[in-house]
Amino acid sequence: MFHTQGGLVVDDDARVLDGQGGPLPNLYAAGGAACGVSGSKASGYLSGNGLLTAVALGRIAGAAAAEAVREENTQ
């Protein structure tokens, strides 16, 4: 079951997606602002899930943002 506390759906690079599924330019999300994974019942939510998405998506978002800046600076 996927859920979000902040309402933002992200792609594999942690970019926030618009209503049509396309990435919004220069907008990334992680942690409670981004979609996470839980089980279907209260026991399916583990307190570390929020920290996991914060750390993992935060790293992914940072790397993707840095790559976007590098690409922009080479044009």
N, C-alpha and C positions, 0 to 999 in steps of 0.2 A: 504494500500500500504506500503510495506516495502522498506526502502532505507538505504543507508549507506554513510557517508562522507569519511570513512576511508577504506572501502572495506572488513571488517572482519565480518564473520558470526559467531555467538556464540550460545552455547546451554543454557539450563536452569541454569547452574552454571557459566555462563559468560566465559566458556572455548572457545577459538578460534577453529573453525572446519577446517579440511583440505578439499581438493577437493572431497573426498569420504564421507564426513560427520562425520568423526571420530575426537575426540578432540586431539589437539596437546598438548604434555606434558608441563606442567608448563607455559602455555601461556593463559592469560586472557585479555579481552578487555571490555571497558565501554565507555560511552559518545559518542563523534563523531566518534570514531574508530570502534564502534560496530553498528550493524543493529538497526534501530529505526522504529517507526511507525508514519505515516503521512496520511493525506487524499490525494485524487487523484488530487486535484487542489491546487493552491497557498494558498487559504484560509484554506486548510487542515493542513498546517504547522503552528504550534504554537511555539513561541520562547522558551517556557519552555520545549519542547520535548527533546532538547539536555541535559538540566539540569536534567530532569527526568531520562534519561538513565544513565547519569553520576553518579547520586546519588544512584539509585536503583541497577544498575549493578555493580557499585563500591563496594557496601556493599555485594552483592552476591558473587562477585569475591573474596573479602577479606575473607569471611567466607569459601568459597570453597578451597582457597589456604591454609588457616590455617588448615582445615581438612585434606588436602593432606599431609601437613607437619607432623601432628599428626600421620597419618597412616604410613608414611615413618619411623618415629622415633620408632614406635612399632614393626617394622619388624626386 
